[in-house]
Amino acid sequence: MKEIAGHIMGKRAIAGTLVFVFVALTGASSALARQVDVQASVDATTIGTEESVTLTITIDGSDGSDVQVPQPPEAVGLALLQTIPRTQQSVSIIGGQMSRSFGYSWTYRPTGQGTARIEASTVRVKDREYHTQAIQVQVVPQDQRPARARRTDPFAGAFRSPFDPPATEPAPEPDESDLFIRAVPSKRPAWQNEQVVIEYRLFFREGIQLRQSRLTDSWDAEGFWREELDVETRPIPRIVVENGLRYNTIVLKRAAVFPTRAGDLSVDPLKIESEAMLPFGSRDPFRSLFAMQTRFTPVQLESPEVTIATRPLPEGAPFSFNGAVGSYAMTARPDRTSLEVGESMQLSVTVNGRGNLATMEAPILDIPGAFDVYDPDVSTLLDRAGSQLKGSKTFRYILIPRTNGTFEIPPITFSWFDPGTGRYRTSLTDPIPVSVTGTATSPLSVTATTNGMPVDDFAPLFTAAEAWTPTDRLPLHARWWVWSLILLPLAVMGGVRVWRRHQNRLVRDPRWARGRRAHPLSRKHLKQAMELLESGDTQGYFEEVERAVLGFIGNRLDIAEKGLTRPQLDGLLAERGIHESLRNRLKALLDLCDRGRFAPASFSPENKESAFDDASALIPDLDEQLDA
Amino acid sequence: MIHYVSIAIVLVSLTFPVRAQDAEAVRLFDEGTAALIDGRFQDALRLFEPVEKSGWASDALYYNIGLAYYRLDELGQAIRYLEKARLLNQENPRTQHSLAVAQRRQVDRFSKLPKPFWKDAQQWLVATLPLGVAFLIGIACWLVFTAGWVAKAVFAVEGEWYRRGRQTALIVGLVLMTYALSSSLWPAFPDRSVVLEERLELREQASEQADSVVEVHEGLIVEVRASATNWQLVEIPNGTRGWVPSTSLGDI
């Protein structure tokens, strides 16, 4: 039986989940390659001086018919035991597809201790040449090699009775090159909250059988958000060549981790316990069969610890960024856009893509205030089947309009950091118009406050405005009438005070009072004189003109003017500094008035009026010189 | 006499355009309110705008404008007009309720800087005794004192109670007028504005290149401390000051 029978049972769990692995391998393995792939491998990279090493060139994707038999590769420190290669062929049917592989094997024996080398070889398949890589083999003293590696005598069993008890051989133990777990992160370093997929692969040499495998410790990743990804429950091992050795490899565990903070974050090793049986030791199939129960050896495997250097997200995040890192797309879909007041509509906002959907927060919504908005119903759909965690998250909002009108739900914004480009990206939906018809009813008791106002909404509008006030009013201190009202009483009081003082002086100072009255009295007499002239009373006219002039002088000099002679009057005026010319003008005017009173017929109308003009001019001149 | 009659006719005729303006404002208010009831918020705002510019306002007008803006999701403008409505009528329960609803949607939550006690006292006094009323009472007392003084000076009216009344009128008048004018010169409520932009950076200097002091959001009420060309120095409730573009604010 050359077909691999591998059986892996894996169960997703964070801690203490059992992983059952049973692998039966004999001879050649299946190959999944559909294209031609040529690899060279050895059955051991370290051998004793008494051991041999087998080189196998495997041609996947070929049944050997179109392969030219390759020449055995040259070797340094190794001697070729046979030139004609052993051939082997395998056929696998996986998923309804058949694949073939064909192999050539040569056996070499060391010629001495040290580092031996099998050179590269060239294989021609159809019209194309394929080159293998050189392989180094360490040759150590035989006593440093475990017993399992001791070369057996192929003919010893031929002379032994099949009923003889089997010879006791120490159970061989696998070393690190036979069986190991490798942890492979998808990328390093990573951004904060970026998805990193860690794949734990079990590598085991051909022929090794494992059973009763289980996790020994809870696998933890402190500082990460973790999501398990699906792995095959019945994995088919894939053959790989590592350091010249052929291994079967299967995926034990695949986990998506999201660093929650910056810095160097470590993921615990994955540890499993199992029982392994190595194919080495006896080549006798019957003995191997009988020794099956005793030759399984407990083994403990542990992957290396994975450290992921995490970088903080760069500055310049848009305002709608709420921590999402990955690759996303967003859609928004209302179930209706026309409804009545009080009816409900559902707005579904879906974000799908690759990233940490579990912790993703809702995109920013700016629902018009006329709508009641309830907390969204959130559903998350994760697809764990692929090589990365992906899926979608849907936020379903219930919106209930409380008033009629045409509204628009503004574009919904969602931002994330794209680790591929190292930039923030923002997705915007189109604005969603919503038409609400009907009229708002009065608030129900459960949605109204104690004073009748609606809860969490505006009070009803005003249908009438009664108190109108001007809005272009100046501040109080900038209005002119304000200061006028303040200053006017002050002006009134000032005026009253001046008037009061004037009145008091008129009472206390008669001389000053007569002087104050001189002008008004003289004007009064002159006015009466003009009226008399117009009435034809020439005598009365000249009497009034004389009374106006003499009355003015009497009031100004505070004297009784009627008892004065002309020389006395002239003397008094001279004493008060009245110029002689002015005194002469006064004398001439008084003489004219005397003649007018006693011989009025001798005056022409022009001469009469000249007396008035002389008096009008004389009085101010006298007043001026008396003040001087 | 004919002159006095002519002046009176001219003065009365001057009042006619004002009455016509009132009627137009009321008509537009009614049409805007009808549009608001129909859910035509943009139309309502378009109709309310000339009313506001006519130089006449009422708390109902400002409230309805605030409601229209709120329905259009312009939170800053909604809060601005509700504050205007509250200034005209502090006791209106609809305005108080709706303002509280709008402010709950405001993002910023700043602590309030304690005010000096006299500022609180002044604000309480202004709210209790409006400046116009205080000034009118004060000027009336001032005129009473003036009349008493004139009566004493001209007619020699004397008497103990007459003297006391005159002195009381003088003191009350001076106190009230001083209160009214000083509060007008140095208002109890400083110039306030509302942030109209969704997000706004307060900057250390009046320049887009200046460092940011703090970020505020739409609807926050700030006090205007100084103005420069196209920029205003504002103070947010916790006392932090910064410059913002004038266009990003709406005065209350």
Interface residues (C-beta under 8 A of the other chain):
Chain A: F319 D366 P368 G369 A370 T403 N404 G405 T406 F407 P410 V436 T439 T449 N451 M453 D456 D457 F458 A459 P460 L461 F462 T463 A464 A465 E466 A467 W468 T469 P470 T471 D472 P475 L476 H477 A478 V482 L485 I486 P489 V492 M493 V496 R497 R500
Chain B: D22 A25 V26 F29 D30 T33 L36 I37 D38 G39 R40 F41 E52 G55 W56 A57 S58 D59 A60 L61 Y63 N64 L67 Y70 R71 L72 D73 L75 L88 N89 P93 R94 T95 H97 S98 V101 A102 R104 R105 L131 G132 F135 I139 W142 L143 F145 T146 W149 V150 A153 V154 M177 A180 L181 S184 L185 R199
